[in-house]
């Protein structure tokens, strides 16, 4: 149980959902635990979310204007037998946020049927990282159903964060969220 009650939720499991009204838009955030079966760096292709986790966190998502799913691992770390969880999440979520690889250069827009799910990877922001340090500032724009991604990179020479023009050749990338 989470004694902090993050988001006003007492977390009985390491997954839960939060629905909030923000600036006139109903936002549903599905927080998932892709790490619950993890035990080593040898876990690629062996992890699972499971419908027992996915279905409860998506409960009420159909009443939201925008659905965000957040999880730690990328899809290729999930077991092949758990395909139904991936399909359900990508069918329902407008935006999937994930990490683990410490690489902010990954930005995927994937089409599934008539809808699409936008997937954005987190980066790494600690100096001992073996990959380029970077992150992506995300601005959700519910009125026009879009997300603006502002890539940032760490400059070792200047010792500061600035626009990551090497990865995207732009100060920001605007992506339309699926029309449902």
N, C-alpha and C positions, 0 to 999 in steps of 0.2 A: 504494500500500500504506500502511496506517495504522501508523506506527511506534509509536503509543501502545498498540495492542492493546486498545482499549476493549472491555470486557465479556469479555476473554479471547479475542477474535476478531481475527485478522489480516485486515483488510478489504481484499480485492483489488479489489472494486467499491465504488461509493458506496452500496451496499445490502447488507444481511446480516440474519441473524436470530440471536436469542439465546434459549435455553431454560434456565430456572432453576427449581429447586424452592425455594419460599419458604413457610415455615410450613405444610408439608404439601400445598401446592397447586403443580401444575406450570404455570408461566407461560411462554408463547411470545410473544416480542416480534419483530414483523416491521418492520424499519427500512427504509423506502423512500426513494428519491430522485426526487421529482417535479420537481426542478430541473435534471436532466441535459440537458434540451433548452431550458432557459430562456435568453433572451438580452436581454429587455427587459420593461418594464411593459405591452407590447403583446401579451403571450403568452397572454392569456385565450382558452381554447378551442383552444390549439395544443400544449399539453404532453401528455406521455404517460408512463405507467409501463411498460406492455408486459408481456406474460405472461412474457417472458424474465427479467424482474426479479421479478414477483409470484410465479410458481411456486416458484423456489428459496427465497424468504424464507418461504413458507408450508409448505415441506417439514417435516414433523414436527408441524405445528400440530394435526393430528387426534389426537395423543397428549396434548395439553395440556388442562388444566382451563379455562384462560382464555387467549384469544388477543387481543393488542393489536397494532394496526398504527399506525405513526407515519409521517407524511409532512408536507411543508411546505405544499403548495398545497391549496385546497379543490377539490371535484369539478368545479365549473363552469369551472375552468381547464384541465381535461383535454380532449383532442380527442375528438370524437364517435366516431371510428373505433377508439378504445381502450376501448370499452364493456366488452369481455370482462374486462379487468383490474379495472375497478371492480366488476363483478358478482362476480368471484371473491373479491376482498377483502371486500366487504360480506357475502358468503355465509359466509365463514370467520371473519372477525374479530368478536369480541364488542364490542370498543371500538376506535374509530378516533380518533386524536389528530392534529390538524392546525392549521396557523397561516396565515401570510402576510397576512391581512387586518387583523391587530392589533386585533381586535374580540372581546372575551371574552363578548359578549352572545349569541353563537350557540351553541345547544345543540340538537342534533337527535337524535331517536330515529326511525330509519327501519325500516319493516317490509319484508322481502324474503321472499316465500313464507311459510313458517311460522316462520322465524327473524327476528330483528331485529338490527340493528347500531347501537350507540350511538355517536354522533359528537360530539366535544367540540372546540371551537376554543380556541386559545390567545389571549391578549390582548396588550396592549402595556404595558410597564412602564418607559418612558423619557419624561422630561419634555417633550421636543420633539414628542411625538406629537400628531396632529391629532384623534385619537379619544379617548374617555374612557379613562383609564388603569385597567387592571384585569387580573386573572388569575383562574384557577380552580384551587384546591387540589383534588386528586383523591385520594380514599381508595378503594382497591380492597378490596372485601370478598368474598373468595373463598368463604367458608363459606355465605353466603346468595346468592351470585352477583349481587352488586349493586355499584354504584359510588356513592359520595357525592361530590357536587360542592359545594365551598364557594367561592362567588364573593366576590372581594375587590375593592375599589375604592380608588383613591388620592384622598385629600381634599387639595386645594390649600390650603384654609383651615387645617386641622389639621396638614398635612404628615405624614400617616401613612396606613397601610392599615387598612381596617375592612370589616365585612360590607357587601356590595353589595346593599342592600335595594331599590334603585331598579330593578334589572334583574329580580330574581327574587322579590321580596317575601318572602324567607325567608333564614334564615342558611345553609341548605344545601338541596340537592335530592338525594333518593335515587332512583336509577334501577335497575330490575332489568335484569340482563344476560339475553340470550336463553337459553332452555333448549334445548340441542342434543341 
